[in-house]
């Protein structure tokens, strides 16, 4: 699919703006976020998700195929890190039960 001019979808921009807002909220509340077990993995997962939203908007302007690939890889990395965090939570919970 070839585009003649930049294609910008409002819903993608709104999603990116909301995602940036949540990221700023996370930065402002980092003291509380650090109390979550495995918080770094969870934050990485969100950053990959935010990168995917950014790449979605950018692909409307240039390098469509390349940025689309990177967008989907970001979503995959976000999902994988989220699953890793879930397994860590489960493992930690099971360890606490045996104590």
N, C-alpha and C positions, 0 to 999 in steps of 0.2 A: 504494500500500500504506500503510494507516494503522496507526499503532502506538498502543496504549492506554497503555503505560508504557515507560520506558527499556529499550532492548534493547542488551545488552552481550554481545559475543562474546569468549570467553576468548582465542581465537587472535589476535584483533585487539589485545587488551591486551598479550599476550605479545610480539607483533611490535613494538609501540610501545616496550615496556620494553627489548627487545633493541636496537632502533634508538637509543634514548637512551643505552644503554650504549656502543654503538659511537661515538656522537657524543662522549661523554665521553672515550673512548679517543683519538679524533682530537684533542680539545683538549689532552690530556696529552702527545700526541706531535706537536704542531704543528711543532716544529723539524724533525722528520723528514719530515713531510708537505710542508713547504715546499720540499723538495728535488725533489719530483715536478714535471716540466715541466707547466705549465698548472694548477697545483694549485688555484687559486682556482675555476676552472670546475668541477673535480671536486668540490670542497667544496660549491659551489652546487647541483650535481646531487644530492648526498646530502641537503642541507638541504630541497630540494623533495620528495624521497622521504620524509624524516622528517615533513615537514608533511602529506603525504598520509596517512601512518599515524596522525598525531594527529587529522586531520579525520575519518578513518574511525571512530575511537572517539567523537569528539564528536557525530557525526551521529546516534548512538544516543540522544542526550539531547535535542537541540533542532535546529531548522532543518534537518531531514533533507535536503530537496531541494537547498537552497542549499549546504550543506556537502558534499553528495555531488558537486555540480558542481565545487566548489573542490578537492575531493579528486582528482578525475580530471584537472583542469587542473594540479594539482601533479605528478601522474604524467607528464603530457605534457611539462611544463617540465623535469622531471628527465631524461626520455629525450632531449629536444632538447639540453639542456646536455651530457649524456653523449656524444651523437653529435658535438657541437661539439668537445668535448675530444679524442675519438678522431681527428677530422680534423686537429686541431692537432698531435697526436702523429705522425700519418702525415706531415704536411707537414714537421715538424721532422726526422723521420727521413730523409726524402728529401733535405732540404737538407744534412744531415750527410754523406750518402753522396756528394754531389757535391763536397764539400770536399776 
